[in-house]
Amino acid sequence: MSANIQRLNQRLARAQPSATYQIIDRVAQRRAQGASIISLCAGEPDFDTPQHIREAAIQAIENGHTRYTQVAGVRSLREAVAAKFRNENGLDVTWQDTLICNGGKQVIHNALAATLNEGDQVIVPAPYWVSYPEMVELCGAEVKIVTCDASSGFKLTPAALAAAITAHTRWLILNSPSNPTGAVYSREELQALAQVLLAHPHVLILADDIYEHLIFDAQAFFTLAQVEPRLAPRVLTMNGVSKAYAMTGWRIGFATGPRWLLEAMEKLQGQQTSGACAISQQAALAALAGPKDFLHTSRTAFQSRRDLMVALLNATPGLSCVSPAGAFYVFASCAGLIGRTSAGGRALHSDEDVALALLDEADVAVVHGSAFGLGPYLRIAYALDDESLRKACEAIRQFCNALR
């Protein structure tokens, strides 16, 4: 076949595949070969979608909700989303200030694709979710990484933000609670960042709040447009049902923000995927409008698992971690393992080497922190039952004890 026929879009050719899904693919290959792998790499709750939500989806099929919907989403769901933003986040919005998308990822990509041009810059604090930089570059803009290490609690500081902003800055992406670190911004920290942003009215802000309901130790959640209403005209607040209601496969994300931006995102979506799945929209409506017991149940379980994982990992030679304030990840330093050799003979020059060796020799799958912009760390997801987590940590401990 002619090489010319196989020519790809240059931006796509430069893009990197998701490191998380690369590890998931390796897990699938190992399992197909008969290996028993404990996977601590997937960013999704292990719980079933609550029963009343599943029943709502079945009823939606029976009631004939199986056709196209409006691109921006059915009005009943948009009204429920607006009510969620008003009641839970203190944002003064109506259903017309909302947009429903095919997952939270589409919300983010739509926003970037609708607004970025060549020469624009997007500030992305690191560690970051692996898709942020790739999305920015696929949209033809430049990623400006701002490293936020353990000394700042893996959070962006006002000084670092101010130093990163230029005349070309188009967006700041702010994720709280954070994937991969679990870091959560307090009201005071958001207020301090807001003061910097108020001085730069050309900068849009994308608040990725997808882990909002997974905050521990009775801490309160705050989002930027809530803390500083003067920023609301240039903040896109993104959320969804995937993490909070164990609905990752239902693919429903939503957002609120300035109408000019939502209209541009809707226009793009209309030519891209059209509206989200009609049945999933009815399920999401049941989630947002129905009982909220599941939120407390899952948060309590994840906090218990967090405490278990932090204790076990900190007792493992060569690993150390702080207790994350939210989400369901531990971001563990593996600096103490670098430069050593595994029992299987693999030289551990990087955190990626450590992650691959753990998969191949300990049958435990984690994701290397450098994929999220900061090494040497391991992102370890604790979205599994206690027995599996204990078994995984014991395998990791044995692997570390056997290093030469």
Buried (B, 14 or more C-beta within 10 A) or exposed (E): EEEEEEEEEEEEEEBEEBBBEBBBEBBEEBEEEEEEBBBBBBBBBBBEBBEBBBEBBEBBEEEEBEEEBBBBBBEEBBBBBBBBBBEBBEBEBEBBBBBBBBBBBBBBBBBBBBBBEEEBBBBBBBBBBBBBBBBBBBBBBBBBBBEBEBEBBBBBBBEBBBEBBEEEBBBBBBBBBBBBBBBBBBEEBBBBBBEBBEEBEEBBBBBBBBBBBBBBEEEEBBBBBBBBBEBBBBBBBBBBBBBBBBBBEBBBBBBBBBEEBBEBBBEBBEEBBEBBBBBBBBBBBBBBBBEBEBBEEBBEBBBEBBBBBBEBBBEBEBBBBBBBBBBBBBBBBBBBBBEBBBBEEBEBEBBBBBBBBBBBBBBBBBBBBBBBBBBBBBBBBBBBEEEBBBBBBBBBBEBBEBBE
